[in-house]
Amino acid sequence: QVHLVESGGGSVQAGGSLRLSCVASIFNYKRFCMGWFRQSPGNKREGVTYITPDGVTKYTDSVKGRFTISQDSAKNTHDLQMDRLKPEDTAMYYCAAQTCHDMSTMFAGAPYNPQSGYWGQGTQVTVSS
């Protein structure tokens, strides 16, 4: 059974920082791209960032220069450092482990598929103005 567990969400004022962490109990961790998605009420789940097993990163345009994803393959963890947060970053953030093909497809806008790969339960991030 695969589990992804997020931590680190919370409330912060605009301009502040938060760090999210995801611990994955996945066999053969290096087969997966690891990433973060977010969803706010009334909106579809969208890709925020992901990292490949080789350490290549990709970010959605709205977070470039503010968010940084990192991973520790030895510990099966990946983190999301979020700086200069904005109210529009408010959302539930989900950790994801996907094949790199599925990750890039969803990141490019394909509909969220709960049956694809593995998903965490989510952690709330709230940014007040």
C-alpha positions in Angstrom: 0.0 0.0 0.0 1.4 3.4 -1.0 1.0 6.4 1.2 1.8 10.0 0.6 1.6 12.2 3.7 1.8 16.0 3.5 2.7 18.4 6.3 3.5 22.1 6.7 0.4 23.9 5.6 -1.0 26.8 7.5 -2.0 30.4 7.4 0.4 33.3 6.6 0.2 36.9 5.5 0.9 37.9 2.0 4.7 38.1 1.4 5.3 35.4 3.9 6.7 31.9 3.5 5.7 28.3 4.2 7.4 25.0 3.6 5.4 21.9 2.7 6.8 18.4 3.0 5.7 15.1 1.6 6.8 11.7 2.8 6.2 8.8 0.4 6.1 5.1 1.2 6.8 4.0 -2.3 8.8 1.1 -3.5 11.3 2.0 -6.2 10.8 5.7 -5.5 13.1 6.7 -8.4 10.5 5.4 -10.9 8.3 8.4 -10.2 8.1 12.1 -10.8 7.1 13.8 -7.6 5.1 16.9 -7.5 2.6 19.3 -6.0 -0.9 20.2 -7.2 -3.4 22.6 -5.7 -7.1 23.2 -5.8 -9.2 26.1 -4.5 -13.0 26.0 -4.1 -14.7 26.1 -7.4 -11.6 25.5 -9.4 -10.0 22.5 -11.0 -6.9 20.9 -9.5 -3.8 22.4 -11.2 -0.2 21.5 -11.3 2.2 23.7 -9.3 5.5 22.0 -9.7 7.2 18.6 -10.1 10.6 17.1 -10.1 11.9 14.2 -12.1 14.1 11.3 -10.8 17.1 13.1 -12.4 16.3 16.3 -10.5 14.8 18.3 -13.4 12.2 20.7 -12.2 9.1 22.3 -13.8 6.9 25.1 -12.4 3.7 26.6 -13.4 4.2 30.2 -14.5 2.4 31.8 -11.6 4.9 30.4 -9.0 8.2 30.7 -10.9 10.8 32.5 -8.9 8.8 32.2 -5.7 8.4 28.4 -5.1 11.2 25.8 -5.0 10.7 22.0 -5.1 13.4 19.7 -3.7 13.7 16.0 -3.0 15.7 13.7 -0.9 15.5 10.3 -2.6 17.3 8.5 0.3 14.4 9.6 2.6 11.6 9.4 0.0 10.7 13.0 0.7 10.1 16.0 -1.3 9.5 19.5 -0.1 8.0 22.7 -1.5 9.4 26.0 -0.3 6.9 28.8 -0.9 8.2 32.3 -0.6 6.5 35.7 -1.3 3.1 34.1 -1.0 0.1 35.8 -2.5 -3.6 35.5 -1.6 -4.2 33.7 -4.9 -1.9 30.9 -3.7 -4.6 30.0 -1.2 -5.6 26.4 -1.8 -5.5 22.8 -0.7 -2.1 21.5 -1.7 -1.7 17.9 -2.7 1.5 15.8 -2.9 1.6 13.5 -6.0 3.6 10.6 -7.3 3.0 9.9 -10.9 4.8 8.3 -13.8 6.6 11.1 -15.6 4.4 10.7 -18.6 1.2 11.2 -16.5 2.7 14.0 -14.5 3.7 16.0 -17.6 0.3 15.3 -19.2 -1.7 16.6 -16.1 0.7 19.5 -15.7 0.0 20.5 -19.2 -3.7 20.7 -18.4 -5.1 17.2 -18.8 -8.0 16.6 -16.3 -7.1 15.5 -12.8 -7.4 11.7 -12.6 -7.7 10.3 -9.0 -7.0 6.9 -10.4 -3.6 7.9 -11.8 -0.6 7.3 -9.7 -0.8 8.3 -6.0 -2.1 11.3 -4.2 -1.8 12.6 -0.6 -4.8 13.8 1.4 -3.9 17.5 1.1 -2.7 20.3 3.3 -4.4 23.7 3.4 -2.5 26.9 2.7 -4.2 30.2 3.4 -2.6 33.5 2.5 -4.3 36.6 3.8 -3.9 40.1 2.3 
